[in-house]
Amino acid sequence: MAEDKPQSTLDEIRAGVGDLSAIELFNNQILVGIWIRPEKTKGGIILTSKTQDEDRWQGKVAVVLKKGPTAFVDDGSVAFKGQDVSLGDWVVFKTSDGFPLDVNGVRCRVVEDVHLKAKVSDPAMIY
């Protein structure tokens, strides 16, 4: 079980997962670190621990941490038409489309490239 490391910024997620060189993703899989809203919003509203806990389990915005070798590569059934994601991009996906796992105590998911729904500049804009 994750030790509930902070996951409200890109830097916190990257620092929490640490070195990912020992993880090899297969095919079109993408490892993402779940974004968990901070305790206080930009507007000063204090979120309940229940709200943050819901993000841990049902978070639908995450940062791209690692990509498999064929992620976003056109094949006979899928043409991405130039769309792609880079490490550090914030992405949106349906929670049930990802395989949940913890990496060094950080909540993550492995998602197929075709299940990413959007790329956003700020994860806070989704909630």
C-alpha positions in Angstrom: 0.0 0.0 0.0 1.2 3.5 -0.8 2.5 5.6 2.0 0.5 8.6 0.8 3.4 10.6 -0.5 2.5 14.1 -1.8 1.4 13.9 -5.4 0.0 17.4 -6.1 2.9 18.6 -8.4 5.0 17.2 -11.1 8.1 17.5 -9.0 6.5 15.6 -6.1 5.4 12.8 -8.3 8.8 12.5 -10.0 10.7 12.7 -6.7 8.4 10.1 -5.2 8.7 7.4 -7.9 12.5 8.0 -8.2 14.6 6.1 -10.8 12.3 4.2 -13.2 15.1 2.5 -15.2 14.3 -0.8 -13.6 10.8 -0.7 -15.1 10.4 -1.9 -18.6 6.9 -1.2 -20.2 5.8 -3.5 -23.0 4.2 -2.5 -26.3 1.9 0.6 -26.2 1.7 0.9 -22.4 2.3 4.2 -20.6 3.1 4.6 -16.9 1.4 7.6 -15.3 1.6 9.1 -11.8 -1.8 10.0 -10.4 -2.3 13.7 -9.6 -3.8 14.2 -6.1 -5.3 17.6 -5.4 -3.4 19.6 -2.8 -4.9 20.2 0.6 -5.7 23.8 -0.3 -6.9 25.0 -3.7 -5.5 28.0 -5.5 -8.6 29.9 -4.3 -7.8 29.0 -0.6 -10.5 26.4 -0.2 -9.3 23.6 2.1 -10.2 20.1 0.8 -11.3 17.3 3.0 -9.1 14.2 3.4 -12.0 12.3 1.9 -11.7 14.3 -1.3 -7.9 13.7 -1.5 -8.4 10.0 -0.8 -10.9 9.8 -3.6 -8.2 11.2 -6.0 -5.9 8.4 -4.8 -8.3 5.7 -6.0 -10.3 7.5 -8.8 -7.9 10.1 -10.1 -8.4 10.7 -13.8 -5.5 13.1 -14.4 -1.9 12.0 -14.3 1.6 12.8 -15.5 3.4 10.7 -18.1 6.3 9.0 -16.4 7.4 6.4 -18.9 6.3 5.0 -22.3 6.5 1.5 -23.9 8.4 1.1 -27.2 5.3 1.2 -29.4 3.3 3.8 -27.6 1.7 6.2 -30.1 3.2 4.4 -33.1 0.7 3.9 -35.9 -0.1 0.3 -36.7 -2.7 -1.5 -38.9 -5.6 -0.7 -36.6 -4.7 2.7 -35.1 -3.4 5.9 -36.7 -2.5 8.6 -34.3 -2.1 11.3 -37.0 0.9 12.8 -35.3 -0.6 13.0 -31.8 1.7 11.9 -29.0 2.6 12.6 -25.4 5.9 13.3 -23.8 7.3 12.6 -20.4 6.0 15.2 -18.0 2.7 15.8 -19.9 -0.5 15.8 -18.0 -3.1 13.4 -19.4 -6.7 12.5 -18.8 -8.1 9.0 -18.9 -11.0 6.9 -17.7 -10.0 5.4 -14.4 -11.2 1.9 -15.3 -8.9 1.9 -18.4 -5.8 1.9 -16.3 -4.1 -0.9 -14.3 -3.4 0.5 -10.7 -0.1 0.0 -9.0 2.1 1.8 -6.6 5.7 2.7 -7.6 7.9 3.4 -4.5 4.8 4.5 -2.6 3.4 6.7 -5.4 -0.1 5.9 -6.8 0.3 5.2 -10.5 -1.5 3.4 -13.4 -0.4 1.7 -16.5 -2.7 2.8 -19.4 -2.7 1.9 -23.1 -1.9 4.8 -25.5 -5.4 4.5 -27.1 -7.1 5.0 -23.8 -5.7 8.5 -23.1 -8.5 10.9 -23.8 -6.7 14.3 -23.7 -3.6 16.2 -22.8 -4.0 19.3 -20.5 -1.6 22.0 -19.5 -2.9 22.1 -15.9 -4.3 19.1 -14.0 -6.4 21.4 -11.8 -8.6 22.4 -14.7 -10.2 18.9 -14.9 -11.8 18.9 -11.4 
